[in-house]
């Protein structure tokens, strides 16, 4: 009897609940960002991303000229305040649209960090990654007056055509390949934190090179339901490229979709 007991292997009791994924908090953050964008759009608090977009325009109204008035009425937000609001909205949209594409990289950081340093390493990666996209948004907002005078639907059609062309370039393929690459990370010491930050900068730069033209479409899109539709379409493209087993095939397919959307938007201004 003792021999039988000695030969038995003891197994640890199974956990009643599955272990949560290391990226669960960031997944919930992306969902919360989507919910906030939808709520702000439905309530009419957001009418587009241009820094001079009128704060009193009715929800869903398409503004073709975004130049601020020479003398804004008392109490109206100035260009600086409106610009800050636009940049904050852009950052919120990046959390909703681009953070899900970074989940594999965030999981790599979490799985290759010591438990006591995991949260800090992942937070450092996410902060740098989103800072890259926020900087791109600031650049787009600074250049917004360049496309404020042409009709909005013509600008959006041009942005879609540019995005379709970029999808077919060798630079897009290289950037997308870099987005799928991981990086060895130090486990402990100051190098662990700086390694996660460097990885966030490299990964954010690769994703920016890959998706800058797609996100430029969001910079010229109008507000209301049209903006949410463009967000959903472009998020689907980004996610398909990031998680598909053959991203090159997805890129060519989405180039055709964007190329077909460009003349449709030019002929149907309400789609902007």
C-alpha positions in Angstrom: 0.0 0.0 0.0 2.8 2.4 0.8 4.5 1.6 -2.5 1.3 2.4 -4.3 1.0 5.7 -2.5 4.7 6.5 -3.3 4.1 5.8 -7.0 1.2 8.1 -7.3 1.9 11.5 -8.8 0.4 14.5 -7.0 -1.2 17.1 -9.2 -1.9 20.7 -8.2 -5.6 21.5 -7.9 -7.0 23.1 -11.1 -7.8 26.8 -10.8 -11.5 27.5 -10.8 -11.0 30.6 -13.0 -8.7 30.9 -16.0 -5.7 33.1 -15.7 -6.4 36.6 -17.2 -4.4 37.6 -20.2 -1.6 40.0 -19.5 -3.1 42.4 -22.1 -6.6 42.4 -20.6 -6.3 45.9 -19.1 -5.3 47.3 -22.5 -8.1 45.5 -24.3 -10.5 47.1 -21.9 -8.9 50.5 -22.5 -9.5 50.1 -26.2 -13.1 49.2 -25.6 -13.5 52.2 -23.3 -12.0 54.5 -25.9 -14.4 53.2 -28.5 -17.3 53.8 -26.1 -16.1 57.3 -25.4 -15.7 58.2 -29.1 -19.2 56.9 -29.8 -20.7 58.8 -26.9 -18.9 62.1 -27.8 -20.1 61.7 -31.5 -23.7 60.8 -30.7 -24.0 63.7 -28.2 -22.6 66.2 -30.8 -19.5 67.0 -28.7 -17.2 66.1 -31.6 -17.5 67.4 -35.2 -14.2 66.4 -36.7 -10.5 66.7 -36.0 -9.7 70.0 -37.5 -8.3 72.4 -34.9 -10.7 75.2 -36.0 -13.8 73.0 -36.3 -16.8 75.0 -35.0 -17.9 73.9 -31.6 -21.5 75.0 -32.2 -22.1 73.1 -35.5 -25.1 70.7 -35.4 -24.3 67.0 -35.1 -23.6 65.3 -38.4 -23.1 68.6 -40.3 -20.2 68.6 -42.8 -18.0 71.7 -42.6 -16.2 72.3 -45.8 -14.4 75.4 -44.7 -12.7 75.3 -41.3 -11.0 78.7 -41.1 -11.7 80.3 -37.8 -13.5 83.7 -37.8 -11.4 86.8 -37.5 -13.2 87.8 -34.3 -14.7 84.8 -32.4 -17.7 85.6 -30.3 -17.2 86.1 -26.5 -16.9 82.8 -24.7 -16.2 80.8 -27.8 -13.2 78.5 -27.6 -10.2 79.9 -29.4 -8.0 78.0 -31.9 -5.6 76.9 -29.1 -8.4 75.4 -27.0 -10.1 73.8 -30.0 -6.8 72.5 -31.2 -6.1 70.9 -27.8 -9.6 69.3 -27.9 -8.8 68.0 -31.4 -5.5 66.5 -30.3 -7.1 64.9 -27.3 -9.8 63.4 -29.6 -7.1 62.2 -31.9 -5.3 60.5 -29.0 -8.5 58.9 -27.9 -9.1 57.6 -31.5 -5.6 56.2 -31.5 -6.2 54.3 -28.3 -9.4 52.9 -29.9 -7.9 52.1 -33.4 -4.2 51.5 -32.9 -3.8 50.1 -29.4 -5.5 46.8 -30.4 -2.9 46.3 -33.2 -0.2 46.6 -30.5 -1.7 43.8 -28.3 0.8 41.1 -29.6 3.7 43.4 -28.9 2.3 44.2 -25.4 1.9 40.5 -24.7 5.5 40.0 -25.7 6.6 42.7 -23.2 4.5 41.2 -20.5 5.5 37.6 -21.1 9.2 38.5 -21.2 9.3 40.7 -18.1 9.7 39.7 -14.5 6.4 39.7 -12.6 7.3 42.6 -10.4 8.3 44.7 -13.4 5.6 43.6 -15.8 3.1 46.4 -15.3 5.8 49.1 -15.5 7.3 47.6 -18.6 4.0 47.3 -20.4 2.9 50.8 -19.4 6.2 52.2 -20.6 5.8 50.5 -24.0 2.2 51.7 -24.4 3.0 55.2 -23.4 5.8 55.5 -26.0 3.7 53.8 -28.6 0.8 56.2 -28.2 3.2 59.1 -28.0 4.4 58.3 -31.5 0.8 58.4 -32.8 0.0 61.6 -30.8 3.0 63.3 -32.3 1.8 62.4 -35.8 -1.7 63.8 -34.9 -0.1 67.0 -33.8 1.7 67.2 -37.2 -1.5 66.6 -39.0 -3.4 69.3 -37.0 -0.6 71.8 -37.7 -0.9 71.1 -41.4 -4.7 71.2 -41.4 -5.0 74.8 -42.9 -3.4 73.4 -46.0 -6.5 71.4 -46.9 -9.1 73.6 -45.1 -10.2 75.5 -48.3 -10.9 72.7 -50.8 -14.2 70.9 -50.4 -14.1 68.3 -47.7 -15.2 65.4 -50.0 -12.4 66.2 -52.5 -9.8 66.2 -49.8 -11.1 62.9 -48.3 -11.1 61.3 -51.8 -7.5 62.4 -52.3 -6.6 60.9 -48.9 -8.2 57.6 -49.8 -6.4 57.5 -53.1 -3.1 58.2 -51.4 -3.8 55.4 -48.8 -4.6 53.0 -51.6 -1.4 53.8 -53.4 0.7 53.5 -50.3 -0.7 50.0 -49.6 0.9 48.7 -52.8 4.4 50.2 -52.2 7.5 48.2 -51.1 7.8 50.7 -48.1 4.4 49.5 -46.9 5.5 45.9 -47.1 8.7 46.5 -45.2 6.9 48.5 -42.5 4.3 45.9 -42.1 7.0 43.2 -41.8 8.7 45.3 -39.1 5.4 45.5 -37.2 5.4 41.7 -36.9 8.9 41.6 -35.4 9.6 41.2 -31.7 12.6 42.3 -29.8 14.7 40.6 -27.0 14.0 42.3 -23.7 16.3 42.4 -20.6 14.7 40.9 -17.6 16.0 43.0 -14.8 17.7 46.2 -13.8 17.4 49.6 -15.5 17.9 47.9 -18.9 14.5 46.2 -18.5 12.6 49.5 -18.4 14.7 51.1 -21.2 14.4 48.0 -23.3 10.6 48.2 -23.2 10.7 51.9 -24.0 13.0 51.3 -27.0 10.8 48.5 -28.2 7.7 50.8 -28.0 9.5 53.4 -30.0 10.6 51.0 -32.6 7.3 49.3 -32.8 5.4 52.6 -32.9 7.6 53.9 -35.6 7.0 50.7 -37.7 3.3 51.0 -37.2 3.4 54.7 -38.1 5.2 53.9 -41.3 2.7 51.2 -42.2 -0.5 53.1 -41.3 0.2 56.8 -41.6 -1.8 57.1 -44.8 -4.8 55.2 -43.4 -4.9 57.5 -40.3 -4.5 60.5 -42.5 -8.0 59.6 -43.8 -9.3 60.1 -40.3 -7.7 63.5 -40.1 -9.8 64.8 -43.0 -13.0 62.9 -42.3 -16.0 64.8 -41.0 -17.9 64.2 -37.9 -21.0 62.3 -37.0 -21.9 58.8 -38.1 -19.6 59.1 -41.1 -16.6 59.5 -38.8 -17.6 56.4 -36.9 -18.0 54.4 -40.1 -14.6 55.4 -41.3 -13.1 54.5 -37.9 -14.7 51.0 -38.1 -13.5 50.4 -41.6 -9.9 51.6 -41.0 -9.7 49.7 -37.7 -10.8 46.6 -39.5 -8.1 47.1 -42.1 -5.4 47.6 -39.5 -6.4 44.6 -37.4 -6.6 42.4 -40.5 -3.1 43.4 -41.5 -1.8 42.8 -38.0 -3.4 39.4 -37.3 -3.8 37.8 -40.7 -1.5 34.9 -41.5 -0.9 36.4 -45.0 -0.8 40.2 -44.4 0.5 40.9 -48.0 -2.7 39.5 -49.4 -4.8 41.6 -47.1 -2.9 44.7 -48.0 -3.6 44.2 -51.7 -7.2 43.6 -51.0 -7.6 46.7 -48.9 -5.8 48.8 -51.5 -8.6 47.8 -53.9 -11.3 48.7 -51.3 -9.7 52.1 -50.7 -9.2 52.8 -54.4 -12.9 52.1 -55.0 -14.0 54.3 -52.0 -12.1 57.3 -53.4 -14.3 58.1 -56.4 -17.4 57.1 -54.4 -16.5 59.8 -51.8 -15.8 62.3 -54.5 -19.3 61.8 -56.0 -21.1 61.4 -52.7 -20.0 64.3 -50.3 -22.4 63.0 -47.6 -20.0 60.0 -47.1 -17.3 62.3 -45.8 
